[in-house]
Amino acid sequence: MGATEDRIKKEPVAETEGGIDFDELMRKFDTESRFRTPPGWQLKLIVFLCIAMSCFHFYTAGFGLLPAQKQGAVHLAFVLVIVFLLYPIKSSMPKNSKIPIYDFALAIFAATPLVYLVMQIDVIAMERSGLPTTTDIVMGFMLIAALLEATRRISNPILPCLAIISLLYCYFGRYMPEMLSHRGFNINRIVNHMYLGTEGIFGTPLEVSSTFVFMFILFGSVLEKTGMGKFIIDLSIALAGWSTGGPAKVAVVASGLMGTISGSSVANVCTTGMFTIPLMKSVGYKPYFAGAVEAVASTGGQIMPPVMGAGAFIMAQFLGVSYLEVALAAVVPALLYYFAVMVQVHFEAKRLGLQGLSRDKLPKIGKLLKEKGFLLIPLVAIVYLLIAGYTPLYAAFSGIIVSFVLSWLNKETRLTPVRLMEAFEAGARGALAVACACACVGMVVGMGTLTGLALRIANAIVTLAGGKLILTLFFTMCASIILGTGLPTTANFIVTSTMAAPALLQLGVPAMAAYMFVFYFGIAADLTPPVALAAYAGAGIAGDDPMRTGGTAFKLALAGFLVPYIYVYNPMLLFIGATPLPMIQAICTAMIGVFLLAMCTIGHYKAPLHWLVRIVALIGAIGLLDPGTSTDIAGLVILAVIYFIQSVKAKAAGNTGTSAQ
């Protein structure tokens, strides 16, 4: 039993007059929410710095970025200063405590090497590249120490410890076993690589964080201030609330749509779950099932185009392709993921005999779209700009402007100066954890490039798997999930794409499929006990056992665990080498396979499924998910047989019920 679960049982979720205290719930499961709210001028200072940070990024996105290292240094300076002022040294400290003097000192300590870098980077690059001075080394030490502590405060100790191990490996590599050994590097070389180079702290991850990622987080904050979240929930109720098991389908639709503006699984659970979980419980779903549905649907938001999670932007940079290509590649897998959840929710509702909500109690789609449908236009604008070839940075910048202008069409959505500044403050706060993770994991990536460890690990994985692709995929999946239990999704993706994905590339897997594979399983860690944070947050709202909720979430997400294997063997699902007819066949058979898999996991189709039939359904699902005409035919035959058996069984049960009456 995990420590997280123990904490839930020992410390029940606080309740307010209206029910659950969602702020307290977020603080339990989302480390980013464990900030303090100091009184008076200290809070005003934090708010000012957050707004200033957002204004800097908004201005540079629209009117020209600084050189990459300068942009990253200014970005990181804002981040570290705000983190030390906002997050206490211990998460258990009172939320309304004052900022102690040592945190002000740490904020100055963290900003100093970054201000120094902005002022000296041109001189360093032109006059003493590769020959750092004593001052350079001291400044590098200061930044590394400050970054490790800031990341610990806003995340957890695992990522800083991984970075420290990486630094020690760079120095002591000569003493390692033969497979891991290298010649070793002195302190000057290590600090120069991590602080002054472009493959350490200021590598691709931080570069993406300081440009695309921040702007899309800011765009999401602006949309939320217009009331987009409430509109999405109302629209989801109107679309799906009337159907069988409607409230659960509302959760799936709402969480998927929220994924277009939110990249955090736990935050998504607490945002939409506060409404959807009680609604699911009210129509008869078990509390643990309601919490699991919300967790699975919310986690999928990170793979749902057009925005997706921060890792998608980094993936585009690593692959050297446009973000649009990454978003396009994610479309079919994301649809398969949500289709699987939706079908399982439907079968569970049928199994329990649950109905939807009364149509006369649902919002009217026409009225909703007439009053607030314009809130969807910024998302449409972003998609259009990406398709038209504009950069994600420009698309996000334009999306914010469009959102601001359109918000004035309705009094409820209007972005007044106060609300706009609140959005800018929230945007900066939302970017802190991603920035710290990107900068800190940059040292892990830097270790890989400096020592060549990444290639050794890839060779080791391939050797361990005996050169077999299926085993290599399995080992890579395990590594991604294990890392995901302690690392944020973005950091997990960067590490696994650097260390594990090359093993897949060696076996001929297309780069897009390899990177998407580790991206999916890094996200899946939020649903994998014993540290399934999204599921535990859902359990907190539902008021049920965390491990039971986590186990149910794992089962519901099973299709999500199989989909990555499918597109590795059939890259056409990622639009790699796609041609119309084979592509249509691949999508259709994959959806039917997911349908069979849903039967297997829920154990119901028209009538309860015998355990032998469930096993046959699983075999049929694998056959349909595996590309190939013969396996597709076998899967379809199995589906036809199950359909016939279950139809007869359902008819017999119906006749028995009629006779009994």
C-alpha positions in Angstrom: 0.0 0.0 0.0 1.5 3.3 -1.1 2.3 6.3 1.1 -0.1 8.4 -0.7 -3.0 6.1 0.1 -1.9 5.9 3.7 -2.1 9.7 3.9 -5.6 9.7 2.5 -6.8 7.2 5.1 -5.1 9.0 8.0 -6.1 12.5 6.9 -9.7 12.6 5.6 -10.4 15.2 3.0 -11.5 18.4 4.7 -15.1 19.4 4.1 -16.7 22.8 3.9 -20.3 23.8 4.3 -20.9 22.9 0.6 -19.1 19.6 0.7 -15.5 18.8 -0.2 -12.7 21.4 0.2 -11.2 21.2 -3.2 -8.3 23.5 -2.4 -7.3 21.0 0.3 -7.8 18.1 -2.1 -5.5 19.8 -4.6 -2.9 20.4 -2.0 -2.9 16.7 -1.1 -2.4 15.4 -4.6 -1.0 18.2 -6.7 2.3 19.5 -5.4 1.9 22.7 -7.5 -1.0 23.6 -5.2 1.0 23.6 -2.0 1.8 27.3 -2.2 1.4 29.9 0.5 -0.8 33.0 0.5 1.2 35.5 2.6 -0.6 38.6 3.9 -0.3 42.2 2.8 2.5 43.6 0.6 4.2 40.2 0.3 1.2 38.7 -1.7 1.1 41.9 -3.8 4.7 41.4 -4.6 4.1 37.9 -5.8 1.1 38.9 -7.9 3.2 41.8 -9.4 6.0 39.4 -10.4 3.6 36.8 -11.9 1.9 39.5 -14.0 5.3 40.9 -15.0 6.4 37.5 -16.1 3.3 37.0 -18.2 3.7 40.4 -19.8 7.3 39.7 -20.7 6.4 36.5 -22.5 3.4 38.0 -24.1 5.4 40.9 -25.4 8.3 38.8 -26.7 5.9 36.3 -28.3 4.3 39.1 -30.3 7.2 41.4 -31.0 10.3 39.3 -31.1 12.0 36.8 -28.8 15.4 37.4 -27.2 18.3 35.1 -28.2 17.5 31.6 -26.9 19.8 31.6 -23.8 18.8 35.2 -22.8 15.1 34.3 -23.2 15.6 31.2 -21.1 17.6 33.0 -18.5 15.0 35.7 -18.0 12.2 33.1 -18.0 14.1 31.0 -15.4 14.9 34.1 -13.2 11.2 34.9 -12.9 10.4 31.3 -12.2 13.0 30.7 -9.4 12.3 34.0 -7.7 8.5 33.4 -7.7 8.9 29.8 -6.5 11.1 30.8 -3.5 8.5 33.4 -2.5 5.5 31.3 -3.2 6.5 27.8 -2.0 7.7 27.3 1.6 10.6 25.1 2.5 8.2 22.6 4.0 4.8 21.9 2.5 3.4 21.4 6.0 3.9 25.1 6.9 0.7 27.2 7.3 -0.7 28.4 4.0 -1.1 32.0 5.2 2.4 32.2 6.7 4.7 35.2 6.0 7.6 34.8 3.6 10.7 34.4 5.9 13.8 36.5 5.2 15.8 33.4 4.1 13.4 32.9 1.2 13.9 36.4 0.1 17.7 35.8 0.3 17.3 32.6 -1.7 15.3 34.4 -4.4 18.1 36.9 -4.8 20.7 34.1 -4.7 18.8 32.3 -7.5 18.4 35.4 -9.7 22.0 36.5 -9.5 23.6 33.9 -11.8 20.8 34.4 -14.3 21.2 38.2 -14.4 24.9 37.6 -14.8 24.3 35.3 -17.7 22.1 37.8 -19.5 24.7 40.5 -19.1 27.7 38.3 -20.0 26.5 35.7 -22.5 27.7 37.6 -25.5 31.2 38.0 -24.0 31.2 34.3 -22.9 30.2 33.1 -26.4 32.6 35.3 -28.3 35.7 35.6 -26.2 35.9 32.7 -23.8 33.8 29.9 -25.2 34.8 26.6 -23.4 37.1 28.5 -21.0 35.0 29.5 -18.1 36.4 31.9 -15.4 36.2 31.3 -11.7 33.3 33.7 -11.6 31.5 31.6 -14.3 32.0 28.4 -12.3 30.7 30.0 -9.0 27.7 31.4 -10.8 27.0 27.9 -12.3 27.2 26.3 -8.9 24.8 28.9 -7.5 22.2 28.3 -10.3 22.4 24.5 -10.0 21.9 24.6 -6.2 19.0 27.1 -6.5 17.4 25.1 -9.2 17.6 21.8 -7.3 16.0 23.4 -4.2 13.2 25.2 -6.2 12.3 22.0 -8.1 12.2 20.1 -4.8 9.7 22.6 -3.4 7.3 22.7 -6.3 7.6 19.1 -7.3 9.2 16.4 -5.1 12.7 15.2 -4.3 12.8 12.5 -7.0 13.7 14.8 -9.9 16.4 16.8 -8.0 17.9 13.5 -6.8 18.0 12.2 -10.4 19.8 15.4 -11.4 22.3 15.1 -8.6 23.0 11.5 -9.5 23.5 12.6 -13.1 26.1 15.2 -12.0 27.9 12.7 -9.8 28.0 10.3 -12.7 29.6 12.9 -14.9 32.4 13.2 -12.3 32.8 9.6 -11.1 32.1 7.8 -14.4 35.6 6.4 -14.5 34.9 4.3 -11.4 31.7 2.8 -12.7 31.4 -0.8 -14.1 32.6 -1.3 -17.7 29.2 -0.9 -19.3 28.5 2.4 -17.7 32.1 3.8 -17.4 33.5 6.8 -19.2 36.6 8.8 -18.8 35.1 11.3 -16.2 35.0 15.1 -16.4 36.3 17.7 -14.0 34.0 20.2 -12.2 34.8 23.0 -14.6 33.8 21.0 -17.6 30.6 19.8 -16.0 29.5 23.3 -14.8 30.5 24.8 -18.2 28.3 22.1 -20.0 25.3 22.5 -17.7 25.4 26.3 -17.1 27.0 28.0 -20.1 26.2 25.4 -22.9 23.0 24.8 -24.8 22.8 21.1 -23.9 22.3 21.4 -20.1 20.0 23.7 -18.2 19.4 25.9 -21.2 18.8 23.1 -23.6 15.7 22.3 -25.7 13.3 21.6 -22.8 13.8 25.1 -21.2 13.8 26.8 -24.6 10.4 25.3 -25.3 9.2 26.1 -21.8 10.2 29.8 -22.2 8.4 30.1 -25.6 5.6 27.8 -26.7 4.7 26.1 -23.5 4.3 29.3 -21.5 2.2 31.0 -24.1 -0.2 28.0 -24.3 -0.5 27.9 -20.5 -1.3 31.6 -20.6 -3.8 31.0 -23.4 -5.5 28.4 -21.2 -5.7 30.8 -18.2 -7.2 33.5 -20.4 -9.8 31.1 -21.7 -10.7 29.9 -18.2 -11.3 33.5 -17.1 -13.8 33.9 -19.9 -15.9 31.1 -18.3 -14.7 28.4 -20.8 -14.7 25.7 -18.2 -18.4 26.2 -17.2 -19.3 26.4 -20.9 -17.6 23.1 -21.6 -19.4 21.3 -18.8 -22.8 22.7 -19.9 -22.1 21.8 -23.5 -21.1 18.3 -22.5 -24.3 17.9 -20.5 -26.3 19.0 -23.5 -24.5 16.6 -25.8 -24.4 13.5 -23.7 -26.4 13.9 -20.5 -29.6 12.3 -22.0 -28.0 9.0 -23.1 -27.6 5.8 -21.2 -25.3 6.5 -18.3 -25.3 10.1 -19.4 -23.5 11.7 -16.5 -20.4 9.4 -17.0 -20.3 10.3 -20.7 -20.6 14.0 -19.7 -17.4 13.4 -17.6 -15.6 11.9 -20.6 -16.7 14.6 -23.0 -16.0 17.5 -20.6 -12.6 16.2 -19.5 -11.6 15.6 -23.1 -12.6 19.1 -24.0 -10.9 20.6 -20.9 -7.8 18.8 -22.1 -7.6 21.4 -24.9 -6.9 24.1 -22.3 -5.4 22.2 -19.4 -2.3 20.0 -19.3 -2.6 18.7 -15.7 -4.3 15.5 -14.9 -4.9 16.2 -11.2 -6.1 19.8 -11.9 -8.4 18.5 -14.6 -9.9 15.9 -12.2 -10.5 18.6 -9.5 -11.9 21.1 -12.1 -14.5 18.9 -13.9 -14.7 16.2 -11.2 -16.2 18.5 -8.6 -19.3 18.5 -10.8 -19.2 15.2 -12.7 -18.4 12.7 -9.9 -21.4 13.7 -7.7 -23.6 13.6 -10.8 -22.4 10.1 -11.7 -23.0 8.9 -8.1 -26.5 10.5 -8.2 -27.7 8.2 -11.0 -26.3 5.0 -9.6 -22.6 4.6 -10.5 -20.5 3.3 -7.7 -18.3 6.0 -6.1 -15.0 4.2 -7.0 -16.2 3.8 -10.6 -17.2 7.5 -10.8 -13.8 8.6 -9.5 -12.0 6.3 -11.9 -13.9 7.5 -15.0 -13.1 11.1 -14.2 -9.4 10.3 -13.6 -9.1 8.4 -16.9 -10.9 11.0 -18.9 -8.9 13.9 -17.3 -5.6 12.2 -17.9 -6.4 11.7 -21.5 -6.6 15.5 -21.9 -2.8 15.5 -22.1 -2.9 13.6 -25.4 -5.9 15.4 -26.8 -5.2 17.9 -29.7 -5.1 20.7 -30.4 -3.1 21.8 -27.3 -2.2 18.6 -25.5 0.4 18.6 -22.7 3.7 20.5 -22.6 5.6 17.3 -23.6 4.1 17.6 -27.1 5.9 20.9 -27.8 9.1 19.4 -26.6 8.5 16.3 -28.8 8.1 18.6 -31.8 11.5 20.2 -31.1 13.2 16.9 -30.5 11.8 15.5 -33.8 12.5 18.7 -35.7 9.0 18.9 -37.0 6.2 21.4 -36.7 3.9 21.1 -33.7 1.0 20.5 -36.1 2.6 17.2 -37.2 2.7 16.1 -33.6 -0.9 17.1 -32.9 -2.1 15.4 -36.1 -0.3 12.2 -35.2 -2.0 12.2 -31.8 -5.6 12.5 -33.3 -6.4 8.8 -33.9 -4.7 7.5 -30.7 -6.6 10.1 -28.7 -9.9 9.2 -30.3 -9.3 5.5 -29.7 -8.5 6.2 -26.1 -11.7 8.2 -25.5 -13.8 5.8 -27.6 -12.7 3.0 -25.3 -13.6 4.9 -22.2 -17.0 5.9 -23.6 -17.8 2.3 -24.6 -16.9 1.0 -21.2 -19.0 3.6 -19.5 -21.9 2.7 -21.7 -21.5 -1.1 -20.9 -21.3 -0.4 -17.2 -24.5 1.7 -17.4 -26.2 -1.2 -19.2 -24.9 -3.7 -16.7 -26.4 -1.6 -13.8 -29.5 -0.6 -15.7 -28.8 3.1 -15.4 -30.6 5.8 -17.4 -29.6 9.2 -18.6 -30.8 12.6 -17.3 -34.3 13.9 -18.2 -34.1 15.9 -21.5 -36.2 18.7 -20.0 -33.5 19.3 -17.3 -30.7 19.6 -19.8 -29.3 22.8 -21.2 -30.4 23.5 -24.8 -27.5 23.2 -27.2 -28.9 26.0 -29.5 -29.2 28.4 -26.6 -25.7 27.6 -25.3 -24.1 28.1 -28.7 -26.0 31.3 -29.3 -25.0 32.8 -26.0 -21.4 31.5 -25.5 -20.5 29.6 -28.7 -18.1 32.3 -29.6 -15.8 31.0 -26.8 -14.9 28.1 -29.2 -13.6 30.5 -31.8 -10.1 31.0 -30.2 -9.6 27.2 -30.4 -10.7 27.2 -34.0 -8.4 30.2 -34.7 -5.4 28.3 -33.2 -6.0 25.2 -35.3 -6.4 27.4 -38.4 -3.1 29.2 -37.8 -1.2 26.0 -37.1 -2.6 24.5 -40.4 -1.8 27.7 -42.2 1.9 27.3 -41.2 2.2 29.8 -38.5 4.4 28.9 -35.4 2.7 27.7 -32.2 4.1 30.8 -30.5 2.2 33.1 -32.9 -0.9 30.9 -32.8 -1.0 31.2 -29.0 -0.3 34.9 -29.1 -3.2 35.4 -31.6 -5.5 33.1 -29.6 -5.1 35.3 -26.5 -5.9 38.4 -28.5 -8.9 36.8 -30.1 -10.1 35.5 -26.7 -9.8 39.0 -25.2 -11.7 40.7 -28.1 -14.5 38.1 -28.2 -15.0 38.1 -24.5 -16.6 41.5 -24.7 -19.5 40.0 -26.7 -21.1 38.8 -23.4 -21.2 40.5 -20.0 -20.5 37.2 -18.2 -17.4 36.4 -20.2 -16.0 40.0 -20.4 -12.2 40.2 -19.7 -12.1 43.4 -17.7 -8.6 44.7 -16.8 -8.9 43.1 -13.4 -9.9 39.7 -14.8 -7.2 39.9 -17.5 -4.6 40.5 -14.8 -5.9 37.6 -12.8 -5.5 35.4 -16.0 -2.0 36.7 -16.4 -1.2 35.9 -12.8 -2.7 32.4 -13.1 -0.8 31.8 -16.3 2.5 32.5 -14.6 1.7 30.3 -11.6 0.7 27.5 -13.9 4.0 27.6 -15.8 6.3 27.4 -12.7 6.3 23.6 -12.3 6.8 22.9 -16.0 9.7 25.4 -16.1 11.5 23.9 -13.1 11.1 20.4 -14.4 12.4 21.4 -17.9 15.4 23.2 -16.4 16.2 20.5 -13.9 15.8 17.6 -16.3 18.0 19.5 -18.7 20.9 18.4 -16.4 19.9 14.8 -16.9 19.8 15.3 -20.6 23.1 17.1 -20.5 24.7 14.2 -18.6 23.5 11.9 -21.4 25.1 14.0 -24.1 28.3 14.6 -22.2 28.9 11.0 -21.2 27.2 9.1 -24.1 25.1 7.2 -21.5 21.9 7.5 -23.6 23.4 5.3 -26.4 24.7 2.8 -23.9 21.2 2.5 -22.3 19.6 2.1 -25.7 22.0 -0.7 -26.6 21.4 -2.4 -23.2 17.6 -2.4 -23.7 17.9 -3.9 -27.1 20.4 -6.5 -25.9 18.2 -7.4 -22.9 15.2 -7.8 -25.2 17.3 -10.0 -27.5 16.6 -7.6 -30.4 12.8 -8.4 -30.2 10.6 -5.4 -30.7 7.8 -6.5 -28.5 10.1 -7.0 -25.5 11.9 -3.7 -26.2 8.5 -2.0 -26.2 7.6 -3.7 -22.9 10.8 -2.7 -21.2 10.4 0.8 -22.5 6.8 0.9 -21.2 8.0 -0.2 -17.7 10.7 2.4 -17.6 8.3 5.2 -18.6 5.7 4.1 -16.0 8.2 3.7 -13.2 9.7 7.2 -14.0 6.2 8.6 -14.2 5.4 7.6 -10.6 7.9 10.2 -9.4 8.4 12.7 -12.2 6.1 15.2 -13.8 4.9 14.2 -17.2 7.1 16.7 -19.0 10.3 15.6 -17.2 9.3 11.9 -17.6 9.0 12.4 -21.4 12.3 14.2 -21.7 14.2 11.5 -19.8 12.6 8.5 -21.5 12.8 10.1 -25.0 16.5 10.7 -24.3 17.3 7.4 -22.6 14.8 4.8 -23.8 13.3 5.9 -27.2 16.7 5.5 -29.0 16.3 1.7 -28.3 13.1 1.7 -30.4 14.8 3.8 -33.1 17.6 1.2 -33.3 14.9 -1.4 -34.2 13.5 0.7 -37.0 10.5 2.2 -35.2 9.6 5.6 -36.8 10.8 8.5 -34.7 7.3 9.9 -34.2 5.9 6.5 -33.1 8.9 6.0 -30.7 8.5 9.4 -29.0 4.7 9.1 -28.9 5.1 5.7 -27.3 7.1 7.0 -24.3 4.9 10.1 -24.1 1.7 8.0 -23.7 3.2 5.7 -21.0 4.6 8.7 -19.0 1.1 10.1 -18.9 -0.3 6.6 -18.0 1.6 6.7 -14.7 -1.0 9.0 -13.3 -3.4 6.0 -13.5 -1.1 3.3 -12.4 -1.1 2.3 -8.7 0.5 2.6 -6.2 1.1 6.3 -7.2 -1.9 7.0 -9.4 -2.3 10.7 -8.4 -5.2 11.4 -10.8 -7.1 8.4 -9.5 -6.4 9.3 -5.9 -7.7 12.8 -6.5 -10.9 11.2 -8.0 -11.2 9.0 -5.0 -10.9 12.0 -2.7 -13.9 13.6 -4.4 -15.9 10.4 -4.7 -15.2 9.5 -1.1 -14.1 5.9 -1.8 -11.0 3.7 -1.4 -8.0 5.1 -3.4 -6.5 1.8 -4.4 -9.9 0.5 -5.5 -10.4 3.6 -7.6 -6.9 3.4 -8.9 -7.3 -0.3 -9.9 -10.6 0.6 -11.7 -8.9 3.5 -13.5 -6.1 1.2 -14.6 -8.7 -1.2 -16.0 -10.6 1.6 -17.8 -7.4 2.8 -19.3 -6.3 -0.6 -20.6 -7.1 0.4 -24.1 -4.8 3.4 -23.6 -2.0 0.9 -22.6 -2.6 -1.1 -25.9 -3.0 1.8 -28.3 0.7 2.7 -28.3 1.7 -0.9 -29.2 -0.8 -0.7 -32.1 0.7 2.4 -33.7 4.2 1.2 -33.3 3.3 -1.9 -35.4 0.9 0.1 -37.6 2.4 3.7 -37.9 -0.3 4.5 -40.4 -2.5 5.4 -37.3 -0.1 8.3 -36.8 -0.5 9.4 -40.4 3.0 8.0 -41.2 2.9 6.8 -44.8 -0.9 6.8 -44.7 -3.0 6.0 -47.8 -6.8 6.5 -47.7 -8.2 2.9 -47.9 -5.7 1.1 -45.6 -5.9 4.1 -43.2 -9.7 3.7 -43.0 -9.4 0.0 -42.5 -6.8 0.4 -39.8 -9.0 2.9 -37.9 -12.2 0.9 -38.2 -10.6 -2.4 -37.1 -8.9 -0.6 -34.2 -12.2 0.8 -33.1 -13.9 -2.6 -33.3 -10.9 -4.1 -31.4 -11.3 -1.4 -28.7 -15.1 -2.3 -28.6 -14.3 -5.9 -27.9 -11.7 -4.9 -25.3 -14.4 -2.9 -23.5 -16.6 -6.0 -23.4 -13.8 -7.9 -21.8 -13.0 -5.3 -19.1 -16.6 -4.6 -18.1 -17.9 -8.1 -18.6 -21.2 -7.1 -20.2 -22.6 -6.9 -23.7 -26.4 -7.1 -24.0 -26.1 -9.5 -21.1 -23.4 -10.6 -18.6 -20.4 -12.2 -20.3 -19.1 -15.6 -19.1 -15.4 -15.5 -18.2 -14.6 -17.8 -21.2 -16.4 -15.4 -23.5 -14.4 -12.5 -22.0 -11.2 -14.3 -22.8 -12.3 -14.9 -26.3 -13.3 -11.2 -26.6 -9.7 -10.3 -25.5 -8.3 -12.6 -28.2 -10.5 -11.0 -30.8 -9.6 -7.5 -29.6 -5.8 -8.3 -30.0 -6.5 -9.7 -33.4 -8.3 -6.6 -34.6 -5.7 -4.3 -33.0 -2.8 -6.2 -34.7 -2.5 -5.0 -38.3 -3.2 -7.8 -40.8 -6.1 -9.1 -42.9 -6.1 -12.6 -41.4 -6.1 -11.3 -37.8 -8.8 -8.7 -38.7 -11.0 -11.5 -40.2 -10.5 -13.6 -37.1 -11.4 -10.7 -34.8 -14.5 -10.0 -36.8 -15.6 -13.6 -36.7 -15.2 -13.6 -32.9 -17.3 -10.4 -32.7 -20.1 -12.0 -34.8 -20.1 -15.1 -32.6 -20.2 -13.1 -29.4 -23.0 -10.9 -30.8 -25.1 -14.0 -31.6 -24.5 -15.7 -28.2 -25.2 -12.5 -26.2 -28.3 -11.7 -28.3 -29.8 -15.1 -27.6 -28.8 -14.8 -23.9 -30.4 -11.3 -23.7 -33.6 -12.5 -25.4 -33.8 -15.5 -23.1 -33.4 -13.3 -20.1 -36.1 -10.9 -21.4 -38.6 -13.8 -22.0 -37.9 -15.1 -18.5 -38.5 -11.7 -17.0 -41.8 -11.4 -19.0 -43.0 -14.9 -17.8 -42.2 -14.1 -14.3 -44.3 -11.0 -14.5 
